Amino acid sequence: MRKFTHINASTIDEAVAALAKGNACAIAGGTDLVGMLKDNVLPDYPETVVNLKTIPDMDYITEDGGVIKIGALAILADIANSSVVKSKCGCLAEAAYRTASPNIREMGTIGGNICQNVRGWYFRKYNNRFNCLRKGGSMCYAEDGDNRYHSIFGAMNGCFSVNPGDTAPALIALDAKVVTTDRTVDAEDFFTMNGEKTTVLNDDEIVTEIQVPVFSGKCSFLKFAMRKSIDFPIVNCATAISNGTARICLNAVYNTPLRATAAEDAIAGQSITDSSAEAAGAAAVSDASALSMNSHKIQIAKTLVKRTILACK
């Protein structure tokens, strides 16, 4: 690990000011960033790391006016165990519980979880061995290389890496909003692929709060991974259904979490049965196109859509 200046921010304004000076990054639980710094993954190493966990009162989970408000520094374990989250937006509690391992859930924050970087092994190779497309290189090595866990819905700007988050699809299915120091963004619009960035955040912008409307219908989250703990998803899915209207979001299948709008249309106004859920699952992957080594992800995505819908029956 190279040397850098470490700042313990005491206020949000102090953190933003430090980030605005340039060549700086924010850290909360550190479960993603520390590994990247140790492995020297990025071509531009930060001169300054700004610690957000020293900012007080940003780890709350409260209900206010029909909205569950979650501070960006709330740890995943607290979200998973929160009675208000479990009862009023249950698929988010399940997604938090299914993230990584118990010790990581005790460190990782909701803000960090939605802002984490991609896990593609060409991108993550230590000492920046593969200067891939996301880091200013000329190619996505996964397109013709080992692409078992990469996109089945094409490539944004030529990159086939996928968003690895577990809480992200639940937030999108629940029509949540992400509050930052500059704006409020629909969770669906928060994610992007712009070089090394996976979110729309500016360099001096940080997430301060997640707002989730109290959900009166039924919702479900499922994750498929090689192991039940620790592993990132091969595919995950969140579905929320209320009054015959569904919001369904897949993740780990594209550069950003992906609304399965075709599946939503297929199940809209329909009774939830095995056959209608099966049809919605098929619709969800109707535009999928496998790479050379990841056709299995299409069947997994189809099945998870079907099963999350059936869980909302």
Residue, then its C-alpha position, 0 to 999 in steps of 0.5 A: m500500500r502506498k502512502f496517503t494522507h488520512i483525514n478523519a472528517s468531523t462534519i459533512d462539509e469538512a468531508v466535501a471540502a477535503l474531497a474537493k481538493g482533488n485526488a481524494c476518495a471517501i472511506a466508510g467501512g472500507t471493505d471495498l476500498v482498502g482491498m483496492l488500495k492494497d492491491n494497487v488496482l487503480p492507475d491513479y492512487p489517491e493522495t488523500v483518503v477521507n474517513l466518513k465514519t467519524i461524522p456523527d449521527m449518520d447511522y440512523i434508521t427511522e420512519d418519518g411520514g411514510v418514508i424509511k430514512i437510513g443514514a448512509l453510515a448505517i451498517l448492513a447488519d443493523i439494516a438486516n436486523s431492523s424491525v422497521v425495515k423488516s416489516k415495511c420494506g422486507c426485501l431490503a432487510e433480506a438483501a442486507y442480510r445476504t451481503a457478504s459475511p457477518n463480520i463484513r456486514e458489521m463493517g460495511t455501510i449502506g452508502g458504501n454498498i451502493c457505491q462499491n466498484v466492480r469486481g471483474w478480475y481484469f479490473r481488480k488485478y493487482n498492480n493494474r496488470f490489465n489496463c482495461l477499458r474502465k481505466g482508460g485502456s483500449m479493450c474489455y479483456a472479458e469480451d474474449g477472455d474469462n467472462r463467466y460472471h459478466s454481462i448478459f445484456g451487452a456492454m455500456n461503452g464497451c465494458f462487460s463488467v457488472n454491478p455487484g451490489d446486493t442492496a441496489p436491486a432492492l432499493i430500485a424495486l422499492d422505488a427508493k431515493v438516494v440523497t447526496t450533498d448536492r441532490t436527491v436521485d432516484a435509486e434507479d438513476f444513481f448507477t452508471m458506468n463512466g470510466e472507473k465510476t459506478t455511480v453518478l456522484n461527482d468527485d466532491e459529492i457523498v451519499t448522506e441518506i437513503q429514503v425508502p417509501v413504506f411498502s404496503g404490498k409484498c416484496s422479495f429478494l433472492k441471490f444466487a452465488m457459489r457460496k451462501s456467504i461471502d460471495f458476490p452474486i452471480v445473479n440477484c433479483a428483487t421484486a416488489i408487487s402492490n395492487g397488481t403493479a410490479r417493480i422487478c430489478l436484476n443485478a450482476v447481469y449488466n453494468t448497472p442494476l437492471r429493471a426487468t420492465a418486460a417482466e413487469d409488463a408480463i405480470a401486470g394485472q395478472s394473478i400470480t401463478d406458476s405459469s404467469a411467473e414463468a412467463a414473466g421470467a422468460a420475458a425478463v431475459s428475452d433480450a439477453s445475449a450470453l458471452s462465450m462462458n456465461s450462458h448459465k446466467i440467463q437461466i439463473a436470472k429467469t428463475l430468480v425473477k420467477r421465484t421472487i414473483l411467486a414469493c409475493k403471492 
